[in-house]
Amino acid sequence: MSKYDFELDLSGNTSTGMILSKIEKGSTVLEFGCAEGRMTRYMHASLDCRVYIVELDKDAYDTAAQYA
């Protein structure tokens, strides 16, 4: 289990939900601190975004890179 392992909550009551609600389908996004790519994967798969990522944790980056 990773320190980044928790559910993506899309409700308007969370920071991730508020951020993701502002991103338009098909956007190009630069995501800093993507961890293992929970939001990255959502933007790629559900919003059809092109996502570029910056992550300092090499293992987390390697996991997220498949969606970026």
N, CA, C and O atoms as a GROMACS GRO file, in nm:
protein
  272
    1MET      N    1   0.085  -0.119   0.000
    1MET     CA    2   0.000   0.000   0.000
    1MET      C    3   0.089   0.124   0.000
    1MET      O    4   0.184   0.134   0.078
    2SER      N    5   0.057   0.215  -0.085
    2SER     CA    6   0.133   0.339  -0.101
    2SER      C    7   0.075   0.450  -0.013
    2SER      O    8  -0.042   0.447   0.024
    3LYS      N    9   0.159   0.546   0.019
    3LYS     CA   10   0.111   0.662   0.094
    3LYS      C   11   0.013   0.746   0.012
    3LYS      O   12  -0.059   0.830   0.066
    4TYR      N   13   0.010   0.721  -0.119
    4TYR     CA   14  -0.080   0.794  -0.209
    4TYR      C   15  -0.208   0.716  -0.237
    4TYR      O   16  -0.289   0.760  -0.320
    5ASP      N   17  -0.228   0.603  -0.171
    5ASP     CA   18  -0.338   0.514  -0.202
    5ASP      C   19  -0.467   0.555  -0.130
    5ASP      O   20  -0.489   0.518  -0.015
    6PHE      N   21  -0.551   0.632  -0.200
    6PHE     CA   22  -0.684   0.665  -0.150
    6PHE      C   23  -0.774   0.694  -0.268
    6PHE      O   24  -0.726   0.723  -0.378
    7GLU      N   25  -0.902   0.687  -0.246
    7GLU     CA   26  -1.001   0.702  -0.353
    7GLU      C   27  -1.005   0.844  -0.409
    7GLU      O   28  -0.982   0.941  -0.337
    8LEU      N   29  -1.034   0.854  -0.537
    8LEU     CA   30  -1.056   0.983  -0.600
    8LEU      C   31  -1.200   1.025  -0.571
    8LEU      O   32  -1.294   0.957  -0.612
    9ASP      N   33  -1.216   1.135  -0.501
    9ASP     CA   34  -1.349   1.185  -0.463
    9ASP      C   35  -1.381   1.304  -0.554
    9ASP      O   36  -1.317   1.409  -0.545
   10LEU      N   37  -1.479   1.288  -0.640
   10LEU     CA   38  -1.515   1.391  -0.738
   10LEU      C   39  -1.621   1.489  -0.686
   10LEU      O   40  -1.665   1.576  -0.760
   11SER      N   41  -1.661   1.475  -0.561
   11SER     CA   42  -1.764   1.564  -0.509
   11SER      C   43  -1.710   1.708  -0.500
   11SER      O   44  -1.589   1.729  -0.490
   12GLY      N   45  -1.798   1.801  -0.504
   12GLY     CA   46  -1.761   1.942  -0.497
   12GLY      C   47  -1.709   1.985  -0.361
   12GLY      O   48  -1.670   2.100  -0.344
   13ASN      N   49  -1.708   1.894  -0.266
   13ASN     CA   50  -1.661   1.926  -0.131
   13ASN      C   51  -1.514   1.899  -0.110
   13ASN      O   52  -1.461   1.925  -0.002
   14THR      N   53  -1.446   1.846  -0.211
   14THR     CA   54  -1.304   1.813  -0.199
   14THR      C   55  -1.222   1.899  -0.294
   14THR      O   56  -1.272   1.948  -0.394
   15SER      N   57  -1.095   1.916  -0.262
   15SER     CA   58  -1.009   1.995  -0.349
   15SER      C   59  -0.995   1.930  -0.486
   15SER      O   60  -0.996   1.999  -0.588
   16THR      N   61  -0.981   1.797  -0.490
   16THR     CA   62  -0.968   1.731  -0.620
   16THR      C   63  -1.096   1.744  -0.702
   16THR      O   64  -1.091   1.766  -0.823
   17GLY      N   65  -1.210   1.731  -0.637
   17GLY     CA   66  -1.336   1.747  -0.708
   17GLY      C   67  -1.354   1.887  -0.763
   17GLY      O   68  -1.402   1.905  -0.875
   18MET      N   69  -1.315   1.988  -0.685
   18MET     CA   70  -1.326   2.126  -0.732
   18MET      C   71  -1.231   2.153  -0.848
   18MET      O   72  -1.269   2.219  -0.944
   19ILE      N   73  -1.109   2.101  -0.839
   19ILE     CA   74  -1.011   2.120  -0.947
   19ILE      C   75  -1.059   2.053  -1.075
   19ILE      O   76  -1.062   2.115  -1.181
   20LEU      N   77  -1.098   1.925  -1.064
   20LEU     CA   78  -1.138   1.850  -1.183
   20LEU      C   79  -1.263   1.906  -1.248
   20LEU      O   80  -1.281   1.891  -1.368
   21SER      N   81  -1.351   1.968  -1.171
   21SER     CA   82  -1.473   2.025  -1.229
   21SER      C   83  -1.443   2.145  -1.318
   21SER      O   84  -1.527   2.184  -1.399
   22LYS      N   85  -1.325   2.205  -1.305
   22LYS     CA   86  -1.286   2.322  -1.384
   22LYS      C   87  -1.217   2.284  -1.515
   22LYS      O   88  -1.198   2.371  -1.600
   23ILE      N   89  -1.180   2.158  -1.531
   23ILE     CA   90  -1.103   2.116  -1.648
   23ILE      C   91  -1.198   2.072  -1.759
   23ILE      O   92  -1.282   1.984  -1.739
   24GLU      N   93  -1.183   2.133  -1.875
   24GLU     CA   94  -1.269   2.102  -1.988
   24GLU      C   95  -1.219   1.978  -2.061
   24GLU      O   96  -1.098   1.952  -2.066
   25LYS      N   97  -1.312   1.903  -2.119
   25LYS     CA   98  -1.275   1.786  -2.198
   25LYS      C   99  -1.182   1.828  -2.310
   25LYS      O  100  -1.200   1.932  -2.373
   26GLY      N  101  -1.080   1.743  -2.335
   26GLY     CA  102  -0.987   1.767  -2.444
   26GLY      C  103  -0.879   1.869  -2.414
   26GLY      O  104  -0.804   1.909  -2.504
   27SER      N  105  -0.869   1.913  -2.290
   27SER     CA  106  -0.769   2.013  -2.252
   27SER      C  107  -0.629   1.953  -2.250
   27SER      O  108  -0.611   1.832  -2.244
   28THR      N  109  -0.530   2.042  -2.254
   28THR     CA  110  -0.392   2.004  -2.227
   28THR      C  111  -0.361   2.056  -2.088
   28THR      O  112  -0.382   2.174  -2.058
   29VAL      N  113  -0.310   1.967  -2.001
   29VAL     CA  114  -0.292   1.998  -1.860
   29VAL      C  115  -0.148   1.970  -1.817
   29VAL      O  116  -0.090   1.868  -1.855
   30LEU      N  117  -0.091   2.060  -1.739
   30LEU     CA  118   0.037   2.037  -1.674
   30LEU      C  119   0.007   2.015  -1.527
   30LEU      O  120  -0.041   2.106  -1.458
   31GLU      N  121   0.033   1.896  -1.478
   31GLU     CA  122  -0.002   1.859  -1.341
   31GLU      C  123   0.125   1.844  -1.257
   31GLU      O  124   0.210   1.760  -1.286
   32PHE      N  125   0.137   1.926  -1.154
   32PHE     CA  126   0.249   1.919  -1.061
   32PHE      C  127   0.209   1.837  -0.939
   32PHE      O  128   0.101   1.856  -0.884
   33GLY      N  129   0.296   1.745  -0.898
   33GLY     CA  130   0.267   1.664  -0.780
   33GLY      C  131   0.156   1.564  -0.804
   33GLY      O  132   0.062   1.555  -0.726
   34CYS      N  133   0.168   1.491  -0.912
   34CYS     CA  134   0.060   1.399  -0.952
   34CYS      C  135   0.054   1.272  -0.869
   34CYS      O  136  -0.040   1.194  -0.881
   35ALA      N  137   0.156   1.249  -0.784
   35ALA     CA  138   0.165   1.124  -0.706
   35ALA      C  139   0.158   1.006  -0.802
   35ALA      O  140   0.233   1.003  -0.899
   36GLU      N  141   0.072   0.911  -0.776
   36GLU     CA  142   0.064   0.792  -0.863
   36GLU      C  143  -0.035   0.808  -0.977
   36GLU      O  144  -0.063   0.712  -1.049
   37GLY      N  145  -0.088   0.929  -0.994
   37GLY     CA  146  -0.169   0.958  -1.111
   37GLY      C  147  -0.318   0.937  -1.100
   37GLY      O  148  -0.384   0.912  -1.200
   38ARG      N  149  -0.371   0.947  -0.980
   38ARG     CA  150  -0.515   0.930  -0.962
   38ARG      C  151  -0.591   1.032  -1.047
   38ARG      O  152  -0.682   0.996  -1.122
   39MET      N  153  -0.556   1.160  -1.034
   39MET     CA  154  -0.621   1.264  -1.115
   39MET      C  155  -0.576   1.255  -1.260
   39MET      O  156  -0.654   1.281  -1.352
   40THR      N  157  -0.450   1.220  -1.281
   40THR     CA  158  -0.396   1.206  -1.416
   40THR      C  159  -0.477   1.105  -1.495
   40THR      O  160  -0.518   1.130  -1.609
   41ARG      N  161  -0.500   0.990  -1.435
   41ARG     CA  162  -0.576   0.884  -1.501
   41ARG      C  163  -0.718   0.930  -1.532
   41ARG      O  164  -0.769   0.904  -1.641
   42TYR      N  165  -0.782   0.999  -1.439
   42TYR     CA  166  -0.918   1.049  -1.462
   42TYR      C  167  -0.920   1.148  -1.578
   42TYR      O  168  -1.004   1.139  -1.667
   43MET      N  169  -0.826   1.242  -1.578
   43MET     CA  170  -0.822   1.341  -1.686
   43MET      C  171  -0.796   1.275  -1.820
   43MET      O  172  -0.855   1.314  -1.921
   44HIS      N  173  -0.711   1.176  -1.823
   44HIS     CA  174  -0.678   1.105  -1.947
   44HIS      C  175  -0.797   1.022  -1.996
   44HIS      O  176  -0.838   1.032  -2.111
   45ALA      N  177  -0.852   0.940  -1.908
   45ALA     CA  178  -0.955   0.844  -1.948
   45ALA      C  179  -1.094   0.906  -1.959
   45ALA      O  180  -1.168   0.876  -2.054
   46SER      N  181  -1.131   0.990  -1.865
   46SER     CA  182  -1.269   1.042  -1.862
   46SER      C  183  -1.286   1.176  -1.931
   46SER      O  184  -1.393   1.206  -1.984
   47LEU      N  185  -1.180   1.258  -1.930
   47LEU     CA  186  -1.190   1.390  -1.991
   47LEU      C  187  -1.114   1.401  -2.123
   47LEU      O  188  -1.113   1.507  -2.186
   48ASP      N  189  -1.050   1.292  -2.164
   48ASP     CA  190  -0.975   1.289  -2.290
   48ASP      C  191  -0.874   1.403  -2.298
   48ASP      O  192  -0.858   1.466  -2.403
   49CYS      N  193  -0.805   1.428  -2.187
   49CYS     CA  194  -0.705   1.534  -2.181
   49CYS      C  195  -0.566   1.481  -2.216
   49CYS      O  196  -0.538   1.362  -2.199
   50ARG      N  197  -0.484   1.568  -2.265
   50ARG     CA  198  -0.342   1.540  -2.279
   50ARG      C  199  -0.278   1.596  -2.153
   50ARG      O  200  -0.286   1.716  -2.127
   51VAL      N  201  -0.214   1.509  -2.074
   51VAL     CA  202  -0.163   1.547  -1.944
   51VAL      C  203  -0.011   1.531  -1.940
   51VAL      O  204   0.042   1.426  -1.973
   52TYR      N  205   0.056   1.637  -1.898
   52TYR     CA  206   0.200   1.634  -1.873
   52TYR      C  207   0.218   1.641  -1.722
   52TYR      O  208   0.147   1.714  -1.654
   53ILE      N  209   0.313   1.564  -1.670
   53ILE     CA  210   0.325   1.552  -1.524
   53ILE      C  211   0.465   1.587  -1.473
   53ILE      O  212   0.565   1.572  -1.544
   54VAL      N  213   0.468   1.635  -1.348
   54VAL     CA  214   0.591   1.658  -1.273
   54VAL      C  215   0.570   1.592  -1.137
   54VAL      O  216   0.476   1.625  -1.065
   55GLU      N  217   0.658   1.498  -1.103
   55GLU     CA  218   0.649   1.427  -0.975
   55GLU      C  219   0.791   1.392  -0.929
   55GLU      O  220   0.868   1.333  -1.005
   56LEU      N  221   0.824   1.427  -0.806
   56LEU     CA  222   0.957   1.402  -0.752
   56LEU      C  223   0.980   1.256  -0.711
   56LEU      O  224   1.092   1.207  -0.722
   57ASP      N  225   0.877   1.188  -0.665
   57ASP     CA  226   0.888   1.049  -0.622
   57ASP      C  227   0.896   0.960  -0.747
   57ASP      O  228   0.798   0.947  -0.820
   58LYS      N  229   1.012   0.900  -0.771
   58LYS     CA  230   1.037   0.823  -0.894
   58LYS      C  231   0.936   0.709  -0.911
   58LYS      O  232   0.884   0.689  -1.021
   59ASP      N  233   0.908   0.634  -0.805
   59ASP     CA  234   0.814   0.523  -0.816
   59ASP      C  235   0.673   0.572  -0.849
   59ASP      O  236   0.604   0.513  -0.932
   60ALA      N  237   0.632   0.679  -0.784
   60ALA     CA  238   0.500   0.737  -0.813
   60ALA      C  239   0.496   0.789  -0.956
   60ALA      O  240   0.396   0.770  -1.026
   61TYR      N  241   0.602   0.854  -1.000
   61TYR     CA  242   0.608   0.905  -1.137
   61TYR      C  243   0.593   0.790  -1.237
   61TYR      O  244   0.517   0.801  -1.333
   62ASP      N  245   0.666   0.682  -1.214
   62ASP     CA  246   0.662   0.568  -1.306
   62ASP      C  247   0.520   0.512  -1.317
   62ASP      O  248   0.479   0.469  -1.425
   63THR      N  249   0.446   0.512  -1.208
   63THR     CA  250   0.307   0.464  -1.211
   63THR      C  251   0.218   0.562  -1.288
   63THR      O  252   0.138   0.519  -1.371
   64ALA      N  253   0.232   0.690  -1.262
   64ALA     CA  254   0.148   0.792  -1.325
   64ALA      C  255   0.180   0.811  -1.473
   64ALA      O  256   0.093   0.849  -1.551
   65ALA      N  257   0.303   0.785  -1.511
   65ALA     CA  258   0.348   0.813  -1.648
   65ALA      C  259   0.265   0.739  -1.753
   65ALA      O  260   0.256   0.784  -1.868
   66GLN      N  261   0.206   0.628  -1.717
   66GLN     CA  262   0.126   0.553  -1.815
   66GLN      C  263   0.000   0.629  -1.859
   66GLN      O  264  -0.059   0.596  -1.962
   67TYR      N  265  -0.040   0.728  -1.781
   67TYR     CA  266  -0.159   0.807  -1.814
   67TYR      C  267  -0.123   0.945  -1.870
   67TYR      O  268  -0.211   1.022  -1.909
   68ALA      N  269   0.005   0.975  -1.873
   68ALA     CA  270   0.050   1.108  -1.916
   68ALA      C  271   0.116   1.100  -2.052
   68ALA      O  272   0.161   1.202  -2.105
   0.00000   0.00000   0.00000
